[in-house]
């Protein structure tokens, strides 16, 4: 058992040195004409629809929990917490989405 453990450990410890021994080639050129503003806009354009879909699904699940609670105080409390955290998530997402615009307007020229 110890010989197998030592062999596997030796292989795993030398693996980074073996991988780094090869020349990966030149660093690829960055995308021409892509500024920080464009990159931030691109990231938010991808993430915003995903976040909105997540919020809609979250509130639909919370509504389903309210409907299926049948007056049980524990299930109603769970559904209220679901709605509360959904609202907190929406507020945090809106704040995160507005921060780049606030910085751009404050600095004038952009980030």
C-alpha positions in Angstrom: 0.0 0.0 0.0 2.8 2.4 0.9 4.6 1.8 -2.4 1.5 2.6 -4.4 1.0 5.8 -2.3 4.6 6.9 -2.8 4.4 6.2 -6.5 1.2 8.1 -7.0 2.5 11.0 -4.9 5.7 11.2 -6.9 3.8 11.2 -10.2 1.4 13.9 -9.0 4.2 16.1 -7.5 6.3 15.9 -10.7 3.4 16.5 -13.1 3.5 20.4 -12.8 7.2 20.4 -13.6 6.7 18.1 -16.6 3.8 20.3 -17.9 5.7 23.6 -17.4 8.8 22.2 -19.2 7.1 22.6 -22.6 7.1 25.9 -24.3 3.5 26.8 -24.9 4.3 29.3 -27.7 3.7 33.0 -28.0 1.0 34.7 -26.0 -2.1 35.2 -28.1 -3.0 38.7 -29.2 -5.8 40.3 -27.2 -9.0 41.1 -29.1 -8.3 44.2 -31.1 -10.5 47.1 -30.3 -12.0 45.6 -27.1 -11.9 48.2 -24.3 -12.8 47.7 -20.7 -16.1 49.5 -21.3 -17.0 47.1 -24.1 -16.0 44.1 -21.9 -18.1 45.2 -19.0 -21.1 45.8 -21.3 -20.6 42.4 -22.8 -20.5 40.6 -19.5 -23.6 42.4 -18.3 -25.4 41.7 -21.6 -24.8 38.0 -21.0 -25.5 37.9 -17.3 -28.5 40.1 -17.0 -31.0 37.9 -18.9 -29.8 34.9 -16.9 -30.3 36.8 -13.6 -33.8 38.0 -14.7 -34.8 34.4 -15.6 -33.5 33.2 -12.2 -35.5 35.9 -10.4 -38.7 34.9 -12.2 -38.2 31.2 -11.4 -37.5 32.0 -7.8 -40.7 34.0 -7.4 -42.7 31.4 -9.1 -41.4 28.8 -6.7 -42.2 31.1 -3.8 -45.7 31.5 -5.1 -46.0 27.7 -5.4 -44.9 27.4 -1.8 -47.5 29.9 -0.7 -50.2 28.0 -2.5 -49.2 24.6 -1.1 -48.7 25.8 2.5 -52.4 25.2 3.3 -52.2 27.4 6.3 -49.2 25.6 7.9 -47.3 28.4 9.6 -43.9 26.8 9.1 -44.4 26.5 5.3 -45.7 30.0 5.1 -42.6 31.2 7.0 -40.4 29.3 4.5 -42.3 30.9 1.6 -41.9 34.4 3.1 -38.2 33.8 3.5 -38.0 32.7 -0.1 -39.6 35.9 -1.2 -37.4 38.0 1.1 -34.2 36.5 -0.3 -35.6 36.8 -3.8 -36.1 40.6 -3.2 -32.6 40.9 -1.7 -31.2 39.1 -4.8 -33.0 41.5 -7.1 -31.8 44.6 -5.2 -28.2 43.3 -5.2 -28.3 42.5 -8.9 -29.7 46.0 -9.6 -27.0 47.6 -7.6 -24.3 45.5 -9.3 -25.8 46.4 -12.7 -25.8 50.1 -11.9 -22.3 50.4 -10.5 -20.5 50.6 -13.9 -22.9 53.3 -15.1 -22.4 55.3 -11.9 -18.6 55.1 -12.2 -18.8 56.1 -15.9 -20.9 59.1 -15.1 -18.8 60.1 -12.2 -15.5 59.8 -14.0 -16.9 61.3 -17.2 -14.6 59.5 -19.7 -15.4 56.1 -18.5 -13.5 53.3 -16.9 
